[in-house]
Amino acid sequence: MITQNLQALKNIERELMQLLQDLRKKIETLEKEKTDLLAEIEILKEKGEAKARELEKEVIVLRKEVKALETLFNTQGKR
């Protein structure tokens, strides 16, 4: 009986050790993936900010063109 109990405890210990090892690997994998995703997010944020700056510059140019055309047409209309 004691031998069976000891064997059962050894099996439980082995299973727990395997579970612990599996959990450690899973945590390590998830931490690496988290790090990779955070880095990718930063890259995408930078690209988004650069695109926004580019569009802001284009909008400024277009606004100037609109004002220039409005001035031109207002000047022509007064003749």
DRENKEMI-964060 format. One record per residue (C-alpha): residue in three letters; x negated, z negated, y negated. Coordinates in steps of 0.2 Angstrom, whole numbers, padded with zeros to 4 digits, always signed. Example, Ala and Ser with C-alpha at 12.3 -4.5 7.8 and 13.67 -1.06 7.14 Angstrom:
% DRENKEMI-964060
ALA-0062-0039+0022/SER-0068-0036+0005/
% end
This chain:
% DRENKEMI-964060
MET+0000+0000+0000/ILE-0014-0005-0012/THR-0023+0011-0008/GLN-0008+0021-0012/ASN-0005+0012-0028/LEU-0023+0015-0033/GLN-0022+0034-0028/ALA-0006+0035-0038/LEU-0015+0027-0053/LYS-0030+0039-0052/ASN-0018+0054-0051/ILE-0009+0047-0067/GLU-0026+0045-0075/ARG-0031+0062-0071/GLU-0015+0070-0077/LEU-0016+0060-0094/MET-0034+0065-0096/GLN-0029+0083-0094/LEU-0015+0081-0106/LEU-0026+0073-0118/GLN-0039+0088-0116/ASP-0025+0101-0118/LEU-0018+0092-0134/ARG-0035+0092-0142/LYS-0037+0110-0139/LYS-0020+0114-0146/ILE-0024+0103-0161/GLU-0040+0112-0164/THR-0032+0129-0162/LEU-0018+0125-0174/GLU-0031+0118-0187/LYS-0041+0134-0186/GLU-0025+0144-0188/LYS-0020+0133-0203/THR-0037+0136-0211/ASP-0036+0154-0209/LEU-0018+0155-0215/LEU-0023+0145-0231/ALA-0037+0157-0234/GLU-0026+0172-0232/ILE-0013+0165-0244/GLU-0027+0162-0257/ILE-0032+0180-0255/LEU-0014+0186-0257/LYS-0011+0175-0272/GLU-0027+0183-0281/LYS-0021+0200-0277/GLY-0003+0196-0283/GLU-0011+0189-0299/ALA-0022+0204-0302/LYS-0007+0216-0299/ALA+0003+0205-0312/ARG-0011+0207-0325/GLU-0012+0226-0322/LEU+0007+0227-0324/GLU+0007+0217-0340/LYS-0006+0229-0347/GLU+0004+0244-0343/VAL+0019+0236-0351/ILE+0010+0233-0367/VAL+0004+0251-0367/LEU+0022+0257-0364/ARG+0029+0245-0378/LYS+0016+0253-0390/GLU+0022+0270-0385/VAL+0040+0266-0388/LYS+0036+0259-0405/ALA+0026+0274-0409/LEU+0040+0286-0404/GLU+0053+0276-0413/THR+0042+0277-0429/LEU+0040+0295-0427/PHE+0058+0298-0424/ASN+0063+0287-0439/THR+0050+0296-0450/GLN+0057+0313-0444/GLY+0075+0308-0447/LYS+0071+0304-0465/ARG+0065+0321-0470/
% end
